[in-house]
C-alpha cells in the first residue's frame, strides 16, 4: 500500500484525479531500438514502479513503441505484483509502428484506423488490462491519414469502452482545434521543460481554456536538468543511448543547458529539495498543466524527484528561474508562467 498520500488534481474532464507527477516508462523499455536509453534490468524497473506507487504516485505513462512493446510488458509485470486496490492508472500511446525485421529502424507514424485498432488490442494484451485508462496518439500521422480520421478512431475506441479517455501527444494548438470540433480532447502530452518551453506559448493555454488536461513529458529535459549531469557524462553516453545523438547534449547548447541546471541549485537549497524536483515543479507551476511525467530506472531515482509532487515554487522562485533562463540563453519559449 502507498506509504504517503500525495495531492491530486483533475485530469481535464476525465473524472480521474492524478498525482502531480507520474512514472515515465520510456527508459524501462530497454535497449535495441532507435530511441532507446540503453540496456535496462527488468527487475530494477519493476522495483522502481513499486517504489513510486508506495510513495503515492497513482499513474504510469508508457507507449507501445517504448522498447517495441517491452515497456508495456514490464508495466504489466509490475501491476501483477500489486493489490488491485493499489494499482495506478495506466496511460499508453499509439501511432508509431515498428518493423520487427529491423528493430533499429525508426518507427513509422501511422494513423490508419485499422492500424490503430490492431495497436490497441496489442497494448491491451501486453498490459494485461481490460481497459486502458488514457490512450493517446503519439505523433501526427505521416501516412496520409487526416487528423480528423485518426482522432475519430480514438473517439470510437472510447465509445466502445476499449479506453477510458483519449488524447493527443506532440500536437499543436491548431491541430487541437481541429480535433476538438469532432469530440473532446481529454489530454495533451507535450514536451515541456525549462529548456523546451514552446508548449507554453499556445498549446498549454489552449488546453487550460478547453478543459483538456496536460501531462508534460521530459520535464528534466531527459536528465539535463537533474542536477547530476555534466559535460563528461554527455561525452561518455553510449551509442545505444539516443541522447548521444541529440543536439541538446552537444556543444554550446549543452553548455547553456548545464548552466541553467546550475542556476536552479539556489532554489533547490532554499526548499531543501533536489535540482530535479525544482525542474519538475517549474513545469507544474504553469496554469493548465495537470501533471509531469518523470522517468526512473531504479527506486533511488524516484527518490531524487518525488518532492516535486508537493513542491510549490514562489513568485520569487519563478522570477529567479526566468532570469536564469534569459541569462543562460538555454532553450526557447516563454521564460515564466503568468
MARMI-248488 format. One record per residue: residue in one letter; x, y, z of N, C-alpha, C in turn. Coordinates in steps of 0.001 Angstrom, whole numbers, padded with zeros to 6 digits, always signed. Example, Ala and Ser with C-alpha at 12.3 -4.5 7.8 and 13.67 -1.06 7.14 Angstrom:
BEGIN
a+013190-005690+007800+012300-004500+007800+013200-003300+007800;s+012850-002250+007080+013670-001060+007140+012900+000030+007870;
# end
This chain:
BEGIN
x+000834-001195+000000+000000+000000+000000+000872+001249+000000;x+000340+002365-000592+001108+003610-000560+001417+004022+000872;x+002636+004523+001075+003040+004959+002417+002776+006441+002626;x+002475+007166+001531+002173+008590+001628+000954+008904+000775;x+000283+009999+001087-000849+010469+000295-000422+011748-000400;x-000206+011684-001695+000216+012854-002456-001004+013624-002941;x-000884+014948-003073-002007+015732-003597-002337+015327-005028;x-003608+015434-005377-004055+015098-006731-004824+016271-007327;x-004916+016261-008645-005680+017272-009376-006477+016559-010461;x-007546+017191-010956-008313+016559-012037-007485+016497-013319;x-007615+015402-014051-007041+015319-015391-008134+015747-016362;x-008168+017034-016633-009209+017565-017505-010592+017216-016996;x-011432+016703-017901-012808+016318-017554-012965+014798-017462;x-011872+014079-017333-011916+012611-017396-012529+011973-016161;x-012567+012704-015057-013004+012115-013801-011873+011480-013024;x-010693+011388-013648-009525+010838-012960-008822+011944-012184;x-008475+011652-010954-007682+012541-010124-006259+011984-010097;x-005302+012739-010607-003943+012227-010721-002975+013007-009842;x-001933+012321-009397-000867+012995-008660-000119+013930-009608;x+000548+014939-009050+001206+015944-009881+002376+015383-010667;x+002909+014245-010258+003941+013570-011039+003501+012134-011301;x+003878+011626-012456+003586+010253-012828+004860+009545-013223;x+004830+008220-013197+006011+007425-013516+006133+007273-015027;x+007251+007729-015586+007508+007611-017017+008249+006333-017349;x+007704+005559-018288+008227+004215-018574+008955+004113-019914;x+009443+005241-020437+010186+005213-021702+011479+004404-021543;x+012307+004790-020597+013634+004170-020472+013569+002695-020098;x+012512+002275-019407+012456+000872-018981+012115-000062-020133;x+011890+000507-021318+011710-000346-022491+012980-001086-022857;x+014130-000602-022375+015400-001276-022625+016022-000897-023954;x+017090-001593-024312+017868-001245-025490+017423-001958-026750;x+018178-001699-027834+017952-002418-029074+016903-001820-029988;x+016586-000506-029816+015673+000152-030753+016115+001606-030912;x+015551+002307-031868+016078+003606-032284+016182+004625-031161;x+015148+004731-030335+015118+005774-029316+015289+005196-027913;x+016137+004201-027815+016410+003557-026525+017324+004421-025666;x+017246+004177-024357+018141+004816-023399+019293+003875-023038;x+019331+002705-023634+020337+001713-023306+019705+000517-022618;x+020512-000493-022392+020020-001713-021758+019496-001424-020348;x+018524-002217-019920+017862-001989-018648+017476-003317-018011;x+017668-003412-016701+017296-004610-015964+015807-004541-015608;x+015038-005542-016029+013590-005517-015797+013242-005556-014314;x+014004-006283-013541+013725-006353-012104+013873-004981-011455;x+014878-004214-011902+015062-002851-011379+013901-001964-011798;x+013406-002166-013002+012264-001387-013482+011030-001656-012638;x+010750-002920-012377+009596-003294-011561+009741-002714-010158;x+010947-002792-009615+011186-002245-008275+010960-000736-008259;x+011363-000055-009321+011173+001395-009394+009685+001746-009434;x+008911+000992-010214+007467+001240-010284+006816+000993-008938;x+007168-000114-008304+006590-000420-006991+006943+000659-005970;x+008173+001153-006029+008599+002195-005090+007810+003478-005335;x+007606+003822-006608+006838+005022-006931+005410+004915-006398;x+004805+003743-006555+003435+003539-006064+003404+003603-004536;x+004410+003031-003906+004483+003085-002436+004571+004527-001937;x+005220+005385-002726+005349+006796-002343+004099+007608-002675;x+003139+006986-003333+001867+007654-003583+001545+007988-005024;x+002464+007777-005949+002208+008073-007360+001102+007153-007879;x+000128+007737-008603-001021+006920-008999-001237+006811-010500;x-000194+007090-011303-000323+006852-012746+001036+006568-013379;x+000974+005760-014433+002157+005372-015200+001918+005762-016646;x+002918+006362-017265+002843+006695-018686+003804+005810-019460;x+003268+005078-020436+004095+004252-021290+003641+004456-022732;x+004154+003640-023640+003738+003683-025041+004092+002356-025673;x+003322+001982-026675+003602+000724-027361+005026+000691-027908;x+005496+001837-028401+006794+001859-029068+007976+001791-028103;x+007781+002070-026820+008897+002050-025880+009425+000617-025728;x+010617+000405-026249+011161-000952-026237+010442-001864-027196;x+009675-001280-028127+008911-002036-029120+008033-003083-028429;x+007238-002602-027509+006307-003440-026757+006787-003843-025391;x+008096-003768-025158+008637-004318-023906+008256-003486-022687;x+008205-002163-022822+007836-001333-021678+006450-001712-021166;x+005498-001890-022063+004150-002279-021639+004177-003622-020912;x+004999-004534-021386+005095-005841-020729+005676-005717-019325;x+006667-004841-019161+007258-004634-017832+006245-003973-016904;x+005480-003013-017422+004435-002378-016613+003432-003428-016155;x+003034-004336-017039+002096-005398-016665+002675-006267-015558;x+003946-006585-015672+004602-007395-014631+004562-006669-013290;x+004795-005367-013308+004755-004590-012067+003342-004555-011487;x+002346-004378-012355+000963-004320-011889+000535-005631-011245;x+000968-006741-011817+000586-008048-011264+001118-008240-009852;x+002157-007502-009494+002728-007614-008158+002091-006677-007151;x+001019-005983-007552+000357-005027-006664-001076-005457-006385;x-001591-005206-005182-003014-005433-004930-003848-004590-005897;x-004980-005104-006328-005808-004401-007296-006143-002991-006812;x-006401-002839-005516-006777-001534-004976-005644-000517-005037;x-004403-000976-005176-003244-000076-005195-002735+000206-006606;x-003331-000412-007602-002788-000269-008947-003022+001133-009504;x-001991+001701-010111-002109+003054-010669-002859+003045-011993;x-003299+004232-012408-003824+004379-013758-002695+004063-014743;x-003079+003524-015906-002092+003217-016944-002453+003987-018212;x-001516+004817-018657-001672+005609-019871-000700+005059-020917;x-001155+004884-022150-000254+004440-023209-000617+005149-024510;x+000173+004907-025548+000046+005670-026783+000138+004762-028011;x-000377+005283-029122-000395+004540-030380+000136+005419-031503;x+000198+004844-032704+000535+005629-033884+001965+005525-034356;x+002829+004817-033606+004202+004564-034054+004343+003065-034293;x+004554+002701-035535+004575+001288-035932+005981+000903-036348;x+006521-000126-035715+007896-000517-035983+007973-001754-036873;x+009176-002001-037347+009461-003140-038226+010217-004186-037420;x+009587-005294-037139+010236-006342-036340+011487-006896-037018;x+011549-006795-038345+012719-007303-039065+013906-006359-038959;x+013655-005116-038581+014727-004128-038423+014366-003236-037245;x+014658-003707-036041+014228-003032-034819+014941-001699-034593;x+016037-001453-035304+016751-000189-035170+016260+000870-036158;x+015344+000483-037025+014783+001432-037978+013759+002305-037274;x+013728+003581-037607+012778+004498-036973+011349+004052-037252;x+010487+004012-036236+009081+003619-036444+008372+004588-037378;x+007360+004091-038071+006554+004912-038957+005402+005543-038173;x+005039+006762-038545+003918+007453-037905+002657+007161-038704;x+001860+006224-038189+000717+005689-038922-000587+006044-038205;x-001562+006557-038964-002844+006919-038377-004029+006148-038907;x-003796+005198-039798-004899+004434-040383-005700+003729-039296;x-007018+003756-039432-007898+003215-038406-007603+001756-038099;x-007413+000942-039139-007163-000484-038903-005852-000714-038157;x-004878+000162-038385-003602+000042-037682-003772+000389-036208;x-004481+001480-035919-004706+001871-034527-005489+000793-033788;x-006449+000191-034462-007236-000862-033809-006385-002099-033517;x-005457-002402-034400-004522-003506-034104-003644-003148-032916;x-003225-001900-032883-002346-001453-031801-003029-001497-030446;x-004283-001051-030376-004941-001035-029067-005146-002454-028547;x-005448-003390-029426-005608-004781-028990-004278-005344-028494;x-003191-004991-029175-001869-005465-028755-001484-004856-027409;x-001792-003571-027207-001471-002935-025926-002302-003523-024792;x-003587-003764-025037-004429-004400-024018-003858-005753-023615;x-003370-006482-024600-002814-007814-024325-001498-007701-023553;x-000605-006813-023992+000688-006693-023316+000523-006159-021897;x-000375-005187-021727-000593-004599-020409-001432-005503-019501;x-002117-006477-020097-002964-007412-019358-004049-006654-018589;x-004713-005740-019291-005821-004984-018703-007035-005097-019617;x-008210-004863-019052-009441-004908-019838-009732-003571-020499;x-009221-002493-019931-009429-001165-020486-008219-000301-020172;x-007801+000511-021132-006693+001442-020952-007262+002757-020420;x-006642+003297-019394-007188+004499-018755-007077+005737-019637;x-005967+005883-020340-005797+007014-021260-005016+006522-022468;x-005573+006755-023655-004954+006318-024902-004720+007547-025759;x-003462+007772-026161-003106+008985-026889-002422+008665-028220;x-002694+009491-029211-001968+009413-030477-000597+010024-030253;x+000470+009241-030511+001814+009628-030100+002337+010843-030882;x+002160+010834-032200+002615+011933-033074+001602+012114-034191;x+001556+013278-034820+000719+013423-036011+001111+012380-037062;x+000111+011823-037734+000375+010767-038711+001108+011314-039930;x+001918+010448-040523+002648+010809-041741+002367+009822-042874;x+001286+009040-042730+000935+008055-043763-000192+008538-044655;x-000526+009825-044538-001604+010380-045345-002955+010371-044673;x-003043+009787-043472-004317+009765-042754-004595+011143-042164;x-005739+011756-042486-006055+013071-041911-006229+012984-040403;x-005931+014077-039723-006109+014134-038278-007543+013768-037890;x-008504+014282-038644-009901+014001-038326-010180+012497-038308;x-009525+011763-039195-009791+010326-039293-009200+009565-038111;x-007939+009845-037775-007384+009071-036663-007944+009521-035324;x-008319+010805-035223-008941+011232-033970-010319+010582-033796;x-011067+010448-034885-012367+009779-034794-012204+008331-034365;x-011135+007686-034814-010884+006310-034390-010689+006227-032887;x-009914+007163-032324-009719+007161-030874-011034+007442-030145;x-011827+008378-030662-013123+008652-030042-014012+007410-030073;x-013951+006659-031170-014749+005436-031279-014290+004388-030264;x-012981+004286-030053-012460+003335-029065-012960+003687-027666;x-013080+004979-027396-013608+005423-026105-015087+005043-025983;x-015852+005277-027030-017274+004923-027026-017466+003426-026829;x-016575+002637-027429-016668+001177-027348-016189+000622-026010;x-015588+001464-025177-015136+001010-023875-013759+000378-023862;x-013040+000418-024987-011672-000111-025010-010742+000756-024157;x-011048+002056-024135-010238+003016-023391-011175+003941-022626;x-010677+004482-021540-011491+005380-020710-011447+006815-021203;x-010293+007265-021648-010101+008637-022105-009133+008634-023270;x-009202+009700-024091-008346+009765-025279-007704+011145-025386;x-006493+011156-025936-005775+012412-026057-004788+012398-027199;x-004050+013489-027304-003052+013675-028342-001716+014032-027713;x-000649+013542-028297+000701+013853-027851+001449+014498-029013;x+002254+015514-028715+003068+016176-029740+002217+016826-030840;x+001040+017308-030487+000181+018053-031399+000093+019502-030915;x-000025+020430-031860-000091+021843-031526-001509+022379-031454;x-001632+023635-031036-002935+024237-030788-003842+024214-032025;x-003296+024453-033209-004117+024437-034416-004700+023047-034655;x-003901+022021-034403-004387+020646-034563-005405+020299-033477;x-005184+020801-032275-006140+020564-031195-007498+021154-031546;x-007498+022314-032163-008748+022974-032542-009524+022104-033526;x-008832+021514-034475-009482+020649-035465-010076+019415-034792;x-009304+018792-033917-009769+017573-033248-010946+017859-032326;x-010887+018959-031600-011938+019290-030632-013294+019451-031308;x-013297+019855-032575-014555+020020-033302-015266+018680-033492;x-014518+017587-033456-015105+016250-033603-015524+015650-032270;x-014744+015900-031250-015009+015328-029938-013949+015791-028969;x-014323+015861-027686-013445+016480-026699-012106+015760-026561;x-011043+016554-026481-009690+016044-026243-009482+015985-024735;x-009330+014786-024208-009179+014633-022765-007812+015080-022272;x-006790+014932-023120-005437+015258-022656-004534+015647-023810;x-003521+016416-023463-002410+016705-024370-001131+016326-023644;x-000221+015669-024360+001081+015324-023794+002166+015994-024634;x+002610+017174-024211+003653+017883-024958+005014+017745-024269;x+006102+017918-025017+007400+018062-024362+007426+019424-023683;x+007853+019475-022427+007824+020756-021728+008809+020735-020578;x+009741+021687-020615+010738+021829-019555+011216+023268-019560;x+012075+023611-018620+012640+024955-018589+013567+025190-019777;x+013882+024129-020516+014677+024257-021743+013755+024250-022960;x+012875+023282-023044+011951+023164-024176+010592+023717-023756;x+010389+025006-024008+009261+025733-023429+008185+026116-024441;x+008306+025667-025672+007409+026125-026735+005942+025875-026416;x+005624+024779-025729+004223+024464-025439+003565+025518-024568;x+004372+026316-023867+003821+027356-023020+003246+028544-023786;x+003577+028654-025072+003094+029780-025877+001605+029686-026159;x+001180+028602-026806-000220+028483-027232-000869+027172-026821;x-000099+026086-026789-000691+024760-026589-001280+024590-025188;x-000494+024904-024170-000977+024754-022792-002106+025741-022503;x-001993+027016-022906-003130+027914-022716-004402+027421-023410;x-004274+026833-024596-005452+026285-025283-006097+025209-024426;x-005289+024329-023880-005818+023244-023055-006507+023791-021810;x-005911+024791-021189-006495+025394-019998-007868+025974-020304;x-008020+026569-021479-009283+027199-021860-010342+026194-022271;x-009935+024964-022642-010885+023986-023178-011102+022779-022265;x-010595+022819-021040-010818+021699-020131-010069+020443-020516;x-008942+020602-021181-008089+019479-021581-006919+019370-020620;x-006736+018208-020021-005615+018018-019112-004300+017989-019857;x-003247+018458-019218-001902+018444-019806-000988+017609-018918;x-000356+016604-019516+000678+015847-018809+001978+016043-019582;x+002860+016845-019017+004101+017237-019688+005121+016115-019637;x+005821+015902-020758+006889+014903-020732+008260+015561-020831;x+009265+014841-020353+010654+015318-020298+010799+016626-019535;x+010205+016744-018333+010331+017987-017565+011753+018261-017090;x+012592+017224-017037+014011+017417-016710+014871+017396-017967;x+014234+017531-019130+014933+017516-020409+015855+016301-020499;x+015250+015148-020256+015957+013862-020391+017227+013787-019547;x+017184+014425-018379+018297+014340-017435+019159+015578-017353;x+019082+016458-018355+019940+017642-018349+019672+018543-017151;x+018429+018569-016669+018074+019415-015532+017944+018611-014244;x+018569+017458-014204+018507+016628-012996+019460+017105-011910;x+020432+017944-012293+021448+018367-011343+022579+017375-011215;x+022502+016283-011966+023517+015230-011876+024221+015001-013207;x+023939+015881-014175+024540+015712-015490+025774+016591-015607;x+026660+016262-016519+027900+017019-016730+028340+016876-018180;x+029283+017715-018560+029844+017615-019908+030500+016259-020107;x+031225+015793-019092+031901+014498-019205+030903+013369-019390;x+029818+013435-018661+028820+012376-018796+028184+012403-020183;x+027924+013597-020700+027341+013706-022034+028267+013099-023079;x+029549+013351-022923+030511+012818-023895+030656+011307-023808;x+030323+010748-022651+030507+009304-022452+029240+008494-022693;x+028160+009162-023147+026928+008429-023413+027180+007379-024489;x+026760+006141-024265+026998+005091-025260+026158+005287-026514;x+026588+004693-027601+025881+004837-028875+024451+004331-028791;x+024185+003386-027883+022840+002852-027729+021893+003758-026984;x+022358+004910-026523+021531+005890-025827+021216+007008-026815;x+019920+007230-027114+019535+008215-028122+020061+009608-027821;x+020321+009910-026551+020784+011244-026182+022165+011549-026756;x+022927+010504-027064+024263+010717-027642+024182+011381-029013;x+022981+011360-029619+022786+011957-030947+021949+013230-030897;x+021576+013658-029697+020708+014838-029554+021522+016124-029499;x+021050+017142-030212+021756+018425-030240+021796+019086-028865;x+020798+018837-028017+020770+019450-026689+021876+018914-025787;x+022485+017812-026160+023535+017184-025359+024921+017429-025959;x+025034+018417-026837+026299+018663-027518+026597+020166-027594;x+027877+020492-027661+028335+021837-027971+027805+022937-027066;x+027521+024089-027677+027093+025256-026918+025726+025040-026275;x+024872+024275-026919+023557+024001-026331+023717+023273-025005;x+024607+022308-024957+024868+021577-023719+025381+022517-022632;x+026297+023396-022986+026848+024347-022006+025753+025241-021437;x+024876+025737-022301+023775+026593-021838+022826+025812-020922;x+022531+024590-021315+021597+023776-020538+022145+023440-019153;x+023417+023111-019090+024027+022795-017796+024161+024041-016927;x+024363+025196-017569+024410+026450-016805+023051+026732-016174;x+021984+026423-016888+020652+026606-016332+020420+025642-015170;x+020852+024410-015324+020713+023444-014229+021429+023944-012976;x+022614+024501-013153+023364+025050-012002+022610+026212-011361;x+021918+027003-012179+021182+028156-011656+019969+027742-010820;x+019544+026495-010958+018417+026002-010156+018847+025594-008750;x+020152+025461-008530+020634+024956-007240+020255+025853-006056;x+020388+027175-006166+019990+028005-005014+018510+027834-004648;x+017662+027679-005648+016237+027453-005379+016054+026121-004667;x+016771+025112-005131+016680+023791-004513+017138+023823-003061;x+018209+024548-002804+018732+024647-001434+017714+025312-000519;x+017081+026383-000991+016091+027083-000164+014930+026172+000227;x+014546+025280-000690+013402+024404-000428+013819+023036+000128;x+015137+022843+000279+015656+021553+000784+015215+020392-000096;x+015306+020580-001401+014963+019531-002360+016080+019447-003398;x+015946+018524-004323+016938+018354-005377+016702+019336-006516;x+017715+019519-007336+017579+020320-008557+016500+019693-009449;x+016484+018379-009501+015492+017681-010314+014075+018053-009894;x+013829+018096-008595+012490+018435-008100+012099+019848-008497;x+013047+020775-008461+012767+022153-008868+012435+022207-010358;x+013196+021481-011168+012948+021476-012611+011548+020962-012929;x+011125+019902-012253+009792+019344-012486+008721+020297-011963;x+008944+020865-010775+007967+021779-010186+007769+023010-011057;x+008810+023432-011769+008679+024585-012673+007607+024310-013719;x+007565+023116-014272+006540+022808-015284+005150+022775-014656;x+005061+022343-013406+003772+022241-012728+003225+023599-012306;x+004077+024626-012338+003644+025972-011963+002805+026641-013048;x+002764+026048-014230+002033+026653-015351+000555+026291-015279;x-000288+027292-015358-001727+027073-015345-002117+026161-016503;x-002847+025114-016194-003269+024158-017216-002501+022865-017196;x-001319+022831-016581-000544+021599-016503-001054+020758-015339;x-001572+019587-015652-002110+018696-014619-001008+017921-013921;x-000073+017399-014705+000981+016576-014132+002190+016526-015036;x+003272+016000-014498+004519+015848-015249+004944+014394-015211;x+005416+013898-016331+005895+012523-016454+007389+012504-016168;x+007792+011721-015174+009205+011686-014791+009670+010234-014790;x+010724+009952-015520+011207+008587-015644+012121+008171-014501;x+012230+006866-014348+013157+006293-013360+013489+004880-013793;x+014745+004514-013589+015189+003168-013943+015545+002345-012710;x+015440+002971-011530+015735+002292-010262+015018+003066-009161;x+014727+002418-008026+013989+003093-006954+014640+004380-006476;x+015961+004407-006372+016624+005597-005853+016440+006804-006772;x+016212+006576-008054+015958+007695-008952+014609+008340-008657;x+013645+007544-008252+012343+008099-007851+012521+009037-006660;x+013337+008603-005705+013587+009435-004521+014166+010792-004905;x+014862+010855-006032+015505+012099-006442+014541+013181-006885;x+013338+012808-007331+012413+013829-007838+011023+013803-007201;x+010758+012878-006301+009414+012742-005735+008952+014016-005025;x+009881+014822-004508+009498+016047-003799+008742+017016-004699;x+008897+016888-006022+008181+017771-006942+006668+017619-006808;x+006225+016461-006322+004787+016204-006199+004115+017122-005203;x+004900+017689-004285+004330+018555-003249+004975+019943-003209;x+005892+020211-004117+006631+021463-004104+005903+022556-004870;x+005702+023697-004242+005131+024875-004906+006189+025965-004945;x+006547+026392-006132+007529+027455-006288+006858+028810-006093;x+007538+029717-005402+007003+031052-005152+007209+031938-006377;x+006557+033103-006364+006766+034072-007439+008233+034475-007524;x+008877+034615-006365+010296+034972-006364+011132+033864-006998;x+010787+032609-006714+011492+031481-007336+011334+031526-008847;x+010109+031750-009298+009841+031769-010736+010533+032934-011416;x+010596+034067-010735+011336+035205-011281+012819+034870-011419;x+013374+034225-010394+014792+033865-010404+015095+032879-011525;x+014213+031895-011683+014431+030901-012737+014272+031544-014111;x+013273+032417-014258+013085+033106-015527+014294+033950-015899;x+014866+034626-014910+016067+035428-015174+017236+034539-015580;x+017330+033362-014957+018419+032426-015294+018257+031894-016712;x+017024+031623-017106+016778+031160-018477+017239+032219-019473;x+016872+033466-019203+017271+034556-020093+018790+034731-020103;x+019389+034673-018932+020836+034893-018811+021632+033797-019518;x+021218+032554-019373+021977+031445-019951+021684+031243-021427;x+020527+031706-021873+020153+031505-023268+019727+030086-023574;x+019401+029319-022551+019017+027922-022761+017642+027816-023388;x+017504+026959-024370+016222+026611-024941+015497+027739-025627;x+014163+027540-025732+013328+028516-026436+011916+028472-025871;x+011232+029621-025963+009864+029702-025479+009738+030662-024319;x+008520+030899-023809+008312+031823-022696+009090+031373-021467;x+009603+032339-020700+010526+032004-019616+009855+031884-018253;x+008566+032256-018197+007909+032263-016880+006410+032084-017051;x+005767+031287-016170+004298+031213-016210+003710+032550-015775;x+002573+032899-016346+001929+034155-015983+000971+033906-014823;
# end
